[in-house]
Every structure is written in structure tokens, then in C-alpha cells.
């Protein structure tokens, strides 16, 4: 049986604590180098477009999935999502909205804009680990992703 | 803090404006009355003037005719004399004509004096005297025609009676004329009095009417002034009200902002406290010495409870707020049945018996009434006596007047439903029957019964939003009864 290469996850999250917790949670199932973090929507787009400081392809590979927080400084999650989904090369990358919000409007609008999942951040670290496992399991083992 | 609108000034204003319009009405009525009285008096006076004028003319007429009557006797005398002296029959013809004329004159005078018995008596006396004279004339003519002369006819007795007759006639004519003159003077005086009084009466009435007119005019000015003042005040109140509305709107927006802050920003650090304490526990639990692990788990429990409190507070602040859900007619039977479906597991666990009688249809939002019934029924299940199967009875009847009057927020003019939710649970001291509806108020320890104490305050908020009331009665160990009063839906 072919052992699958672990997926690359790019996380856009402005909060340092959350960033730390999310990385910790994902590191339970994924190698450290497969989880990358940027601090806002603008950095996310720079990363995808491989603009400095994200211009080393080996160090900053194109991600398999993106975890996107909605409320961020500079460029918020909604704008970043709109830009990704209107870009010819990036729109194929699945985007998972990962936020504290559970507002009906946020859920409806982001799905309409082409996001692939909407997950409200769990309250406990245990919950976060569980979500990280499910994401990893679903996107790397259950579904087929574009190459 | 609530600003009360001043209302005393307003009612005063309306009273004064009312009294001045009443005054204007009164003045108008007085003016109208005076004009009618004035016209009546003027008409009456002019009628009297007309009456006295015609009466004066009548008096003059009578004096003239009486004189004519007197001269007609003299005329006959003259004709007789002419006839006797000359024997010419022409004198006799004139005499006869004069006789007819006198008769006519006398009749017309009697007719005119019909209503004056004194003058009528005088006229009759005059008539008699004339008749005596005429009889003498007839005798004279007869004698002359038979004898051709008056020899032997004229005697001293006849001459003296003729002279007496003339004197008497003259006297009676004078009496009649004197009487007529007296009447004439009287009537003339009355006529003058009336003519003089007319401008005086008209003048006084005009003066009063003009005064009343001025007063009316003044009152109208006053009324207008008061009216202007009133509309200015109303405008001020409207402006104040609008300002208050803006303030209210602002404070509502602030509240929404607060709700957002509470839900998002306050929860954020809390979530991290929980997450990092979890992480700490997972990675370093074995290194922690002594009661370190216990402290850590206490921290997590406290943080979780705080999150629950924040969520509940948020729910309370959202309860009864406007949202997209439409108000419609809600069948409370359907609502309570679906709540029972949701609570099915708890009901089975506790072997509870729930009896729901006929409940009314009310106006409101389904989710809100669901929340109320969910809170009340789950409380009844939660606070059941250990070892006793819970019995919950939900029923409805019409509220009586005394029950409605107990609550100042209810309108005694309309009908209310009285919905009762009764249980056989642990009950509570009736001293606490108000306290249990306050936010985060609990009668039991957290260890005995879980929950933050938000359910009843949310229920109260919702029921009061629909112009109703909710209260509870109970005795410790004797079950409790929650009563909801809601307005009867108008068909």
C-alpha cells in the first residue's frame, strides 16, 4: 500500500496563543514542517504568490489546505477568501474557515464565497486536538486532493 | 436612569385653552341674545309709533266731523229760515240733503268712538239734542205749509227753547272736542315718548353689543395666544421625545456592541486559559507535585463556569430582542408538546408524568415561548424530590380581576389567560418567590443542582415583553406552581 505523503497545511491566524495551540494540536498527527503559520490575510496572499519573504519554494511550499481565521488585522479572512477564490491557481485549494464566530451570517456568506468547511474553534485543547485529527484524517485520507 | 416627561404643564395648557373657547361661545350667545332682544324692542317701538300716529289722525278726524255736525245744524236752521221767508222749495231740498249728511256724519262718528263709552254717551246726547231741534224744524215746516205763514206759531216759550237747544248742542260739542283734545294731547305725548325712547334703547343695546363684541375679540386673541403656546410646547415635547429616541437608539447600539464584546472578546482569553491548562495537564501532569493537579483542574472548572455565565448573560441580553423571527399566533399546546419531545430522555430517566390540558393560542415568537416552557418544565424535572416520581401538570383558565390588579403592568381593561405549571418537587420558601426571577439568583448550591440561574429571568423577560406577568407560589417540600398571565388574543 502506498504510503501517502503528509499534507501541507497553511494557517492564517493573528493570535499568537491560538497559533501556538493550533500548531501544537496539529503536531500530534503531522510533522512539524508540514504546518505553517501566517499572521494575517495579506501575509497569506504573499505566501501564495511567493512574494518575499516567502520566496523560497522549498521552505514555503504551496499548501494542500488553508485554515483561515475570519477576524484578522490588515486583510481579514473574508477578503482573503474572496481573493483566493477568484485566483485562477489558488481557487482549487480547499479553504477551511476556522474562527471563534458561530454567527449564521458568517457561515452562510463564507460558504457562498466558496469556502469548503466552517469550523468554530473548540473551547478546550482536547477539543482542538480532536478537530485537528479530524481535519488531517478527512483531507489527507478520505478525500482526493488536486495535485 | 429614566427621564420622565413633564406632563403637568400640558394639562394646564389644555384646560386654559378649553375655558377660553367656552368663554368665546358664551359671548357669542350673549351677543346673539342681545341682538334678538334689541330687534324685538325696536320692532315693538316702531309698531307703537305707528299705532299712535294713526290714533292721532283719528282724533283729528273726529274733531273735524264734530264741527261739521254742528255746522250742519246751523245750515239747516238757515235753510228753514230761507224757506219761511221766501217760500222757495229749493231751501227745503237743501235742508233735506243736510239732514241725510248729518245722519251719515253721526253714524261714522259713533263707529269711530265704539270703544270709548264716554264719548259714545256724549254723541248720543248730541244726537238727542239734534233730534229735538229737527222735530221743531219739521213742526215749523208743517205749520208754514198749512198756514202759508208762521203767524201764531212763534211764541216766547218756543224762542227760549230754541236758544236753550243751541246752547246745549254747543256745550256737548265742546265737551266732545275737549275730550278729543285731551286724548290727542295724551296720544301725542306717548308718541313723543316712544319716538324719544327708540334711539335710547337702540343706543344702549348697540353699546352692550359692541362691548360684548370687543370682549369676544379679545377672547379670540387670548385663545389664539394660548393655542400658539400649546403648539410650541407640543413641538418642544416632540423634539425632546425625538432626542430621547436617539439616545435610546444609541444605548441599544452600545448594548449590541457590549453583547458582541461579551461573546467574542471576553470569551477569547477564557478559551485560552482552558486550552493552556489542558495542555499543561496533558504534558506536565506527571511532573506536578502535591496538589498541583487539583489546582489545575479547579482552574479549568472555574474557567468553564465563567464561559457558561458569559454565554448565559449573552442569551439573557438577546432574549426578547428584535430578530428576524416574525410574531404570529402560537399554539402553546404544540409548543409544550415539542418541548416534551426535547426533554424525552430526562422525562424517561426520572419516570416523570406530565399532563398538559388545553392551552390557548397567543401572539408571539415560537422560539421564545419554547424557551419559557423549556425552562419551566426542565426546572420542574430538575427540582424533583429524590425518590419521588415527578408529576407535572400544565393547565389554563381565565384570570380573574383580582389577579390582574395585583400587577401594575397589566391592563385591567382586557382579559388574560392564566397558565399554571405545577409540580410535586422540593418547592421553595415563598419569601424567595421574587428572588428566583432575578438574574443569576440560585436557591441551591452549584453542587446540588447545576445551572447558572438564568432560565427564570429569561422567561420573565420574554413574558413581560408580551405584556404578561409571571410569578410563583410554593412551600418547601410541597411542590411549586408557576403562573403565567398572558393577554387573550383578540379575534
Interface residues (C-beta under 8 A of the other chain):
Chain A: X15 X17 X18 X21 X24 X71 X100 X101 X121 X123 X124 X125 X126 X128
Chain B: X264 X267 X268 X271 X272 X274 X275 X276 X278 X279 X282 X304 X307
